[in-house]
Amino acid sequence: MQLTPDEVIVFTIGGIGFSETIVYTWVVMAILTGTSVLITRNLRPDVPPSRWRTALEVIVTGIQRQIEDISRQASRHVLYFSGTLFLFIATSNLLLVIPGFSPPTASLSTTAALALSVLIAVPLFGISRQGLGGYLKIYIRPSPIMLPFNLISEFSRGVSLSIRLYGNVMSGAVIAGILLGLAPFFFPVVMDVLGLLTGLIQAYIFAVLATVYISLATTRPGEPVKKERD
């Protein structure tokens, strides 16, 4: 049984092998980018919105409301970052129903890269919001003694994010393989439905955790709740 798409080399250029993880990551990126371009190509006030544009606006608005419910200081930058994470992970997992497609999120290298992006984004958001000195104070709250523990906590966030997402996707693939061996005609339908559901849940949880971490890094103590409005 194939445990990770990293093991399969699709093609080689100049002695460099491109695995299924890389190829299917490009596929997901192309789908998201192409869909966005096609839907928004006639984005003008005098052009009535199509059903696809309306659906896209509902998704973006829903993500923004979730961020505002989670974060005390909602930001469009958080929307762009967390929303991109959600759409990428959700699309990768939903395409699992296509025969032959290996979701890039089933690779630990992909989930580790996503977790690393969160670890980098958190201090960047925090510094842009509070300044370098204000952000660094987070690590010595409520006492400087907590500095090593806060640093360990920061590192463990990335590890837990990557392992959680990778474990969820891989466990689903292993269970599907076992069930398909037992009853190949009945369980594919069930596993496809469960795959769609769990894929959305995994994407939602990952994006929510990223938003929570960013919110903690950008919120000043005692600051009132504010929400962005158009």
FENFENCOR-V771068 format. One record per backbone hydrogen bond with DSSP energy under -0.5 kcal/mol. CO is the residue of the C=O (numbers start at 1). NH is the residue of the N-H. E is the energy in kcal/mol with one decimal. If there is no record, write none. Layout:
co->{CO,CO}
nh->{NH,NH}
e->{E,E}
This chain:
co->{4,5,5,5,7,8,8,11,13,15,16,17,18,18,19,20,21,22,23,24,25,26,27,28,29,30,31,32,33,34,35,36,37,40,42,44,46,50,51,52,53,54,55,56,57,58,59,60,61,62,63,64,65,66,67,72,75,76,77,78,78,79,80,81,82,83,84,85,86,87,88,89,90,91,93,94,95,98,101,103,104,107,108,109,110,111,112,113,114,115,116,117,118,119,120,121,122,123,124,125,126,127,130,131,132,133,135,136,137,138,143,144,146,147,148,149,150,151,152,153,154,155,156,157,158,159,160,161,162,163,164,165,166,167,168,169,170,171,172,173,174,175,176,177,178,179,183,183,186,186,187,188,189,190,191,192,193,194,195,196,197,198,199,200,201,202,203,204,205,206,207,208,209,210,211,212,213,214,215,218,220,226}
nh->{7,8,20,21,9,10,20,18,16,17,13,19,10,11,23,24,25,26,27,28,29,30,31,32,33,34,35,36,37,38,39,40,41,43,44,47,48,54,55,56,57,58,59,60,61,62,63,64,65,66,67,68,69,70,71,226,79,80,81,82,83,83,84,85,86,87,88,89,90,91,92,93,94,95,96,97,98,101,103,106,107,111,112,113,114,115,116,117,118,119,120,121,122,123,124,125,126,127,128,129,130,131,134,135,136,137,138,139,140,141,146,147,150,151,152,153,154,155,156,157,158,159,160,161,162,163,164,165,166,167,168,169,170,171,172,173,174,175,176,177,178,179,180,181,182,183,186,187,189,190,191,192,193,194,195,196,197,198,199,200,201,202,203,204,205,206,207,208,209,210,211,212,213,214,215,216,217,218,219,220,223,74}
e->{-1.6,-1.0,-1.2,-0.6,-0.6,-0.6,-1.9,-2.9,-1.7,-0.6,-2.4,-0.6,-2.6,-1.1,-2.4,-2.9,-1.4,-2.1,-1.9,-2.2,-2.4,-2.7,-2.4,-2.4,-2.6,-2.8,-2.4,-2.1,-2.4,-2.5,-2.3,-2.1,-0.6,-1.3,-1.8,-1.4,-0.6,-2.4,-2.3,-2.3,-2.5,-2.1,-2.0,-2.5,-2.7,-2.4,-2.3,-2.4,-2.3,-1.9,-2.2,-2.3,-2.0,-1.6,-3.5,-2.6,-1.8,-2.4,-2.2,-2.8,-0.5,-2.0,-1.5,-2.1,-2.5,-2.5,-2.5,-2.5,-2.8,-2.4,-2.3,-2.3,-2.6,-2.0,-1.1,-1.4,-1.7,-2.0,-0.6,-2.2,-1.7,-2.1,-2.5,-1.7,-2.4,-2.4,-2.5,-2.1,-1.5,-2.3,-2.2,-2.2,-2.5,-0.9,-1.4,-3.0,-2.5,-3.0,-2.2,-1.6,-3.0,-2.1,-0.6,-2.2,-2.3,-1.2,-1.8,-1.1,-1.2,-1.2,-2.2,-1.7,-2.8,-2.1,-2.2,-2.3,-2.0,-2.0,-2.6,-1.4,-1.0,-1.6,-2.7,-2.5,-2.2,-2.5,-2.3,-2.1,-2.3,-2.8,-2.2,-2.1,-2.7,-2.5,-1.7,-1.9,-2.5,-2.5,-2.2,-2.2,-2.0,-2.6,-2.6,-1.4,-1.2,-2.9,-0.7,-1.6,-0.8,-1.0,-3.1,-2.1,-1.9,-2.5,-2.5,-2.1,-1.9,-3.0,-2.1,-1.6,-2.1,-2.7,-2.0,-2.3,-2.7,-2.3,-2.2,-2.5,-2.6,-2.1,-2.2,-2.5,-2.5,-2.2,-2.6,-2.4,-1.5,-1.4,-1.1,-0.5,-1.9,-1.2}
